[in-house]
Amino acid sequence: MSEKLHPVPAGFEKSARINEQDYHALYERSLTSPAAFWAEQAQRIDWITPFTKVKHTSFDIHNVSIRWFEDGTTNVAMNCIDRHLPHRAHQTAIIWEGDDPALSRHVTYGELHEQVCRFANVLKKHGVKKGDRVTIYLPMIPEAAFAMLACARIGAVHSVVFGGFSPEALAGRIADAASDVVVTADEGLRGGRRVPLKSNVDAALEKVEGVKSVIVVTRTGAEVDMTPGRDYRYEEEAASVHADCPYAEMNAEDPLFILYTSGSTGQPKGVVHTTGGYLVHVALTHEAVFDYRDGEVYWCTADVGWVTGHSYILYGPLANGATTLMFEGVPNYPDVRRFWEVIDKHKVSIFYTAPTAIRALMAAGEEPVKKTSRKSLRLLGSVGEPINPEAWEWYHRVVGEGRCPIVDTWWQTETGGILIAPLPGATALKPGSATRPLFGVFPEIVDAGGNVLTGACEGNLVIADSWPGQARTVFGDHERFAQTYFSAYPGKYFTGDGARRDADGYYWITGRVDDVINVSGHRLGTAEIESALVAHEKVSEAAVVGYPHDLKGQGIYAYVTLMEGAHATEHLRKELVKWVRAEIGPIAAPDVIQFASGLPKTRSGKIMRRILRKIAEGEFGALGDTSTLADPGVVEELVRERPGA
Ligand code: WT7
């Protein structure tokens, strides 16, 4: 790994919101007086009833309980909209850039207020009340933001499902959240291709009961089936309601949203985030990590279907009164200059994207980038997976012309917001390192036995104490929450990531140490893909592992054994790839399927994934001890028949 040091640029050192001294002072205060530190930070949002209690948290496996500002009341939509109206009503809140480069739209804070109120009134008209779950399955259009903020305004809990998920996956999430209202669009549009969202909802609703209303936003105007008494056109509904809607007074610990994410076992979990602490955390980190200044245009390229979109397209930026850009399209449509052209078109100062996009654009060479100006850019960000130093250097040198610091931000759906990242005015950068913890964040590296390692070391990453943006529970299954995050290392939050800490105290995330794989920054459980595969009538058993992939970071490698009488043909291989796409979504499609007559198992029947990982990586020399296997011959066969071996 590169240990090259990029010092803080002189301009940032002088004028950034937080310099090195400030960082140390704030960190020290958060360590010695956490309650006072967070009580101060909580003043960055408006409260209806001020809190008197700051922190009330326990990581004890028998009593996991996380509460922040628990007797305070507030409203997230009020903080993201209403409180800005006196001085920002005419300022752009959201710049929407369409898939088609000819389409864009500015939504001011004043317009955002009206749109969110109307959406809220439509939800109310359909019976949505405080605490009810609303499933949102929309493309990247302003209505996605309006719908989310509308839920927040009336105290409903949104569950956004990424538009790339299949009807099957959508049905599972609607059922788990017990939503009776679904918000969708006729179709989505990405890279010139149409995504049949409404017909996916129709297919999902054949598998799940209880949905009373489907609100359909018009995006492409395509003809879609409308079930009378269940399906409603958003535009007609919105025209029939008031343009104003009071915001609900919410307790700091009332849920704001559920977001489903993959883990090492079972089906995706509904991670629950609440109101007050979450908003304080995302507002603080958006301002500090991106050094956000009033009037700047900020662009995070994520989809609102992921936590990055929730925290850093919507809630963090809007809580700070920022102008946030929302992009409907993809990096290579109409061509690979798209990102850079959008930056020039809207004078973007801060640009936040994923390593997988950088690697793909890097493969297209420097010329397309150099055809654009990018002189508005001041700061670059990275999120979703470790960024390899080559991609980091290219991003820095070519995209940022050497003048823009890169903030490599480590966090997770469960953390709500960024926990480890450089501050551009305080932290010298090392390509590939997320650098240091933010104030109020206490990471530790532990060995397999749970011993806390000190100094330069490598092991598993845990967080020793709570922070306000932390997830509170798994929807409907608090025991699963406790077991998943607090059982491996008693009294600590286990991240599922491995990490190294160097002699300067910098953290280097080495990737997941559990059965979660990270494909193009998207998190997938191997168990989920395996259960999709074995649901196919010809599949007897499946084992899925990740392997290094040049563009995606990790690719999906599936070992499949077939039922008696089924034949391992090219046709079946293609059919299984299609099958997984349909069961979960295109992001889960295996890159490699290897048919096998058996899988390596211990005598007690446990699949030896370590060996399967090595074979997938092509590291045949390093298979380790195979003598404990029930049938060592299986391994020889797998090595011999590995595709491309
Ligand atoms: C997992 C969380 C954070 C929002 C997007 C993904 C990996 C995330 C980094 C980074 C190295 C990273 C981790 C983490 N990850 N950011 N900057 N450097 N790894 O959220 O889907 O919940 O995935 O993404 O492995 O555990 P998520």
Residues whose N, C-alpha, C, O or C-beta is under 5 A from the ligand:
A	BS01	WT7	T308 S382 V383 G384 E385 P386 D408 T409 W410 W411 Q412 T413 E414 A434 T495 D497 I509 G511 R512 G521 R523
